[in-house]
């Protein structure tokens, strides 16, 4: 089992920045990918950014150049640095880890960007 705890969400004005953190604990061996997804009201959950164990990254087109995913292996934590935030970035952000074809999810953290 893998446990994920997100933090760092909040209310920010457009153009501002936030950094989300996801602390990973439990059986962390053989994790394939770590990433962030988001879900806005009335919309499906969508990929924001993914980081593989090899260091490759994938970003949604809507956040490329503004968001950066990274990890600190010493703290078993994955981060999402969000800059130049827009009102359309408002959503619940979820941390995700994939291990042995099983996906694990955090509880989500709310990000609200005011115009």
CORBELKA-V170500 format. One record per residue. N is the residue number from 0. RES is the residue in one letter. PHI is phi as a letter, one per 40 degrees, with the letter a starting at -180 (none if undefined). PSI is psi in degrees with one decimal (none if undefined). D_LAST is the distance of its C-alpha to the last C-alpha in Angstrom with 2 decimals. Layout:
n:res:phi:psi:d_last
N:RES:PHI:PSI:D_LAST
N:RES:PHI:PSI:D_LAST
//
This chain:
n:res:phi:psi:d_last
0:X:none:149.2:39.94
1:X:b:134.7:36.71
2:X:b:138.5:34.22
3:X:b:132.6:30.58
4:X:b:116.2:28.38
5:X:c:155.4:24.70
6:X:a:166.3:22.72
7:X:h:-4.8:19.74
8:X:c:173.3:16.83
9:X:i:-165.9:14.35
10:X:b:131.2:10.96
11:X:a:151.9:9.10
12:X:c:155.7:6.17
13:X:d:137.2:5.32
14:X:g:-11.3:8.86
15:X:c:-174.0:10.53
16:X:b:152.6:13.52
17:X:a:153.4:15.36
18:X:b:121.3:18.93
19:X:c:144.9:20.34
20:X:b:147.8:24.07
21:X:b:109.5:26.63
22:X:c:126.6:30.07
23:X:b:130.0:32.80
24:X:b:171.5:36.14
25:X:g:-144.4:39.24
26:X:c:89.2:41.10
27:X:c:1.6:39.08
28:X:c:147.5:41.88
29:X:g:27.0:41.57
30:X:c:132.3:37.81
31:X:c:-49.3:36.99
32:X:b:153.7:33.21
33:X:b:137.7:30.26
34:X:a:179.1:26.78
35:X:b:137.6:23.34
36:X:b:165.3:22.17
37:X:a:155.4:19.17
38:X:b:117.3:18.96
39:X:c:158.3:16.13
40:X:d:129.9:17.15
41:X:g:5.8:19.76
42:X:b:162.1:20.04
43:X:c:155.9:22.72
44:X:c:137.4:22.59
45:X:b:152.6:22.18
46:X:c:136.4:23.31
47:X:b:-54.1:20.96
48:X:a:145.1:23.68
49:X:b:142.9:27.37
50:X:b:125.0:29.89
51:X:c:165.8:33.61
52:X:c:-22.6:36.33
53:X:c:-6.0:37.47
54:X:g:0.2:34.24
55:X:c:146.3:32.91
56:X:b:150.3:29.21
57:X:b:135.2:27.40
58:X:b:148.2:23.71
59:X:c:146.1:21.79
60:X:d:-33.5:21.20
61:X:c:-18.1:17.45
62:X:b:-7.4:17.36
63:X:d:131.9:20.41
64:X:g:-13.4:20.17
65:X:b:-33.7:17.11
66:X:b:149.3:18.61
67:X:b:126.7:22.11
68:X:c:140.5:24.42
69:X:a:172.2:27.35
70:X:a:153.9:29.97
71:X:b:104.7:32.27
72:X:c:-28.6:35.60
73:X:c:-24.1:37.01
74:X:b:0.8:34.42
75:X:f:48.1:34.13
76:X:b:138.7:30.37
77:X:b:141.4:27.90
78:X:b:156.8:24.54
79:X:b:105.9:21.30
80:X:c:122.5:19.58
81:X:b:116.1:16.01
82:X:b:164.0:14.66
83:X:f:48.3:11.96
84:X:c:146.1:9.80
85:X:b:156.3:7.57
86:X:d:-31.3:5.97
87:X:c:-6.0:9.58
88:X:c:-6.1:11.07
89:X:c:125.3:10.64
90:X:a:172.3:14.35
91:X:c:127.5:17.51
92:X:b:131.2:19.02
93:X:b:135.7:22.81
94:X:c:142.5:25.39
95:X:b:140.3:28.36
96:X:b:134.9:31.84
97:X:b:129.1:34.57
98:X:a:123.8:38.17
99:X:f:46.7:41.27
100:X:g:13.6:39.41
101:X:b:132.2:37.80
102:X:c:136.2:34.08
103:X:b:144.2:32.80
104:X:b:146.4:29.39
105:X:c:-178.1:27.61
106:X:c:-13.1:26.20
107:X:g:149.3:22.56
108:X:b:134.5:19.72
109:X:c:132.3:16.32
110:X:b:123.6:13.21
111:X:b:124.7:9.88
112:X:b:118.5:6.65
113:X:c:148.3:3.79
114:X:c:none:0.00
//
